[in-house]
C-alpha cells in the first residue's frame, strides 16, 4: 500500500471561501451531496457571514494538504432530525483517491473521542457514493441501514466510541 503525506486540519476561515465556492459549484463534487450551489456574490456573502459566527467544539475544519493548500472541508455537526453527531466531508476532485479523506476523518474522529461527550458518530452517504463508503469502512464505520436525509434516500453508517 502506498504511503501518503499527512493532511492537517484547521478551522475554516474567510480566505477559504473561494475553495468552498469552487467545491459547491463543481457538479462532480456535488453529485454525491446536497446539490450544486452557484458561486454567486450572494453565496460568497452568506459564507463570509457564516464564518464570522462564533465557533464551538463542533463545526467545520479545512482539510489542508502537505503543501499548505486547503483542499476541502470536514465537519462534525448535528444530523438533521436526529441530533446525532455526524461526520461529513467534501474534497476537491484533485484530492480524490489520495488518502486525504481517510486521514482527515481519522483526525476528526480522534478529536471527537478525546474532546466530546459522545458515544457514537454517524455518517450519511448517497447509495452510489462508493468512494465515501470505502473511506467510512476503513475507519470502522458500519452500515446501519437506509434512511431519508436531506430529502433523499441515504445510507447511514455508525462508529461507536472505542473503549477507553
C-alpha positions as CSV (number, residue, x, y, z in Angstrom):
1,X,0.0,0.0,0.0
2,X,1.3,3.4,-0.9
3,X,2.2,5.9,1.8
4,X,0.6,9.3,1.6
5,X,1.8,12.6,3.2
6,X,-0.3,13.7,6.1
7,X,-3.1,16.3,5.8
8,X,-3.8,18.7,8.6
9,X,-7.0,20.2,9.9
10,X,-7.6,23.8,10.9
11,X,-10.8,25.8,11.4
12,X,-12.3,27.3,8.3
13,X,-11.5,31.0,7.8
14,X,-12.5,33.7,5.4
15,X,-9.8,33.0,2.9
16,X,-11.3,29.5,2.4
17,X,-14.4,31.0,0.8
18,X,-13.1,30.6,-2.8
19,X,-12.3,26.9,-2.1
20,X,-15.8,26.4,-0.7
21,X,-17.4,28.2,-3.6
22,X,-15.4,26.0,-6.0
23,X,-16.5,22.8,-4.3
24,X,-20.2,23.9,-4.2
25,X,-20.3,24.8,-7.9
26,X,-18.5,21.7,-9.1
27,X,-21.1,19.2,-10.5
28,X,-18.9,16.2,-10.0
29,X,-18.1,17.1,-6.3
30,X,-21.7,17.8,-5.6
31,X,-23.0,14.7,-7.4
32,X,-22.9,12.9,-4.1
33,X,-24.0,15.8,-1.9
34,X,-26.8,18.3,-1.4
35,X,-26.7,19.9,-4.8
36,X,-24.9,22.5,-6.8
37,X,-24.8,26.0,-5.3
38,X,-23.7,28.6,-7.9
39,X,-20.7,30.7,-6.9
40,X,-22.6,34.0,-6.7
41,X,-21.7,37.1,-4.8
42,X,-24.8,36.4,-2.6
43,X,-23.4,33.0,-1.7
44,X,-20.0,34.4,-1.0
45,X,-21.5,36.9,1.4
46,X,-23.6,34.2,3.0
47,X,-20.4,32.1,3.6
48,X,-18.5,35.1,5.0
49,X,-21.3,35.8,7.5
50,X,-21.4,32.1,8.5
51,X,-17.6,32.1,9.0
52,X,-17.8,35.1,11.3
53,X,-20.2,33.3,13.7
54,X,-18.6,32.1,16.9
55,X,-17.2,28.6,16.8
56,X,-17.8,25.9,19.3
57,X,-16.4,22.4,19.8
58,X,-18.2,21.0,16.7
59,X,-18.4,22.6,13.3
60,X,-16.2,22.7,10.1
61,X,-12.5,22.4,9.6
62,X,-10.4,23.0,6.4
63,X,-8.5,19.9,5.1
64,X,-5.0,21.2,4.3
65,X,-2.7,19.2,2.0
66,X,1.1,18.8,2.7
67,X,1.8,21.9,0.6
68,X,-0.5,24.1,2.7
69,X,-3.4,24.4,0.3
70,X,-7.0,23.9,1.6
71,X,-8.4,21.1,-0.5
72,X,-11.8,20.7,1.2
73,X,-13.6,20.7,4.5
74,X,-14.6,18.2,7.1
75,X,-17.2,18.6,9.8
76,X,-18.8,17.4,12.9
77,X,-22.4,18.7,13.0
78,X,-25.8,17.5,14.3
79,X,-27.6,15.3,11.7
80,X,-30.8,16.9,10.8
81,X,-33.8,15.5,12.6
82,X,-31.8,13.2,14.9
83,X,-29.4,15.3,16.9
84,X,-26.7,12.6,16.3
85,X,-23.2,13.8,15.8
86,X,-22.4,13.5,12.1
87,X,-19.1,13.3,10.3
88,X,-19.1,14.8,6.8
89,X,-16.5,15.9,4.3
90,X,-16.1,17.3,0.9
91,X,-12.8,17.5,-1.1
92,X,-11.9,18.9,-4.4
93,X,-11.6,16.4,-7.3
94,X,-7.8,16.7,-7.4
95,X,-7.6,15.4,-3.9
96,X,-9.7,12.3,-4.5
97,X,-8.1,8.9,-4.3
98,X,-5.0,10.1,-2.4
99,X,-6.0,9.0,1.1
100,X,-6.8,12.6,2.3
101,X,-10.4,11.9,3.2
102,X,-9.4,8.9,5.3
103,X,-6.6,10.8,7.1
104,X,-8.8,13.9,7.8
105,X,-11.6,11.7,9.1
106,X,-9.2,9.7,11.3
107,X,-8.1,13.0,12.8
108,X,-11.6,14.3,13.4
109,X,-12.8,11.0,14.9
110,X,-9.9,11.1,17.3
111,X,-10.8,14.6,18.2
112,X,-14.4,13.6,18.8
113,X,-13.4,10.8,21.1
114,X,-10.9,13.0,23.0
115,X,-12.9,16.2,23.3
116,X,-16.6,15.5,23.0
117,X,-19.0,13.6,25.2
118,X,-20.4,11.4,22.5
119,X,-20.8,7.6,22.4
120,X,-21.2,7.4,18.6
121,X,-20.6,9.2,15.3
122,X,-22.7,8.7,12.2
123,X,-22.1,9.5,8.6
124,X,-24.6,9.6,5.6
125,X,-23.8,8.8,2.0
126,X,-25.8,8.7,-1.1
127,X,-26.2,5.0,-2.1
128,X,-24.0,5.3,-5.2
129,X,-21.1,7.1,-3.4
130,X,-18.8,4.1,-3.2
131,X,-15.7,6.2,-2.5
132,X,-17.1,7.7,0.7
133,X,-18.4,4.3,1.7
134,X,-14.9,2.8,1.4
135,X,-13.5,5.7,3.5
136,X,-16.0,5.1,6.2
137,X,-15.4,1.3,6.2
138,X,-11.7,1.9,6.5
139,X,-12.4,3.9,9.6
140,X,-14.5,1.1,11.1
141,X,-18.0,2.6,10.4
142,X,-20.6,0.0,9.8
143,X,-23.7,0.3,7.6
144,X,-26.8,0.7,9.8
145,X,-29.4,0.9,7.1
146,X,-31.2,3.2,4.7
147,X,-32.9,6.4,5.8
148,X,-34.1,9.6,4.3
149,X,-31.9,12.6,4.9
150,X,-31.6,15.9,3.0
151,X,-34.7,14.9,1.1
152,X,-33.0,11.8,-0.4
153,X,-32.6,8.1,0.3
154,X,-29.2,7.6,2.1
155,X,-27.1,5.0,3.7
156,X,-26.4,5.7,7.4
157,X,-23.1,4.5,8.9
158,X,-22.2,4.5,12.6
159,X,-19.0,4.2,14.6
160,X,-19.1,3.5,18.3
161,X,-16.7,5.2,20.6
162,X,-13.8,2.9,21.2
163,X,-13.2,1.6,24.7
164,X,-11.0,3.9,26.8
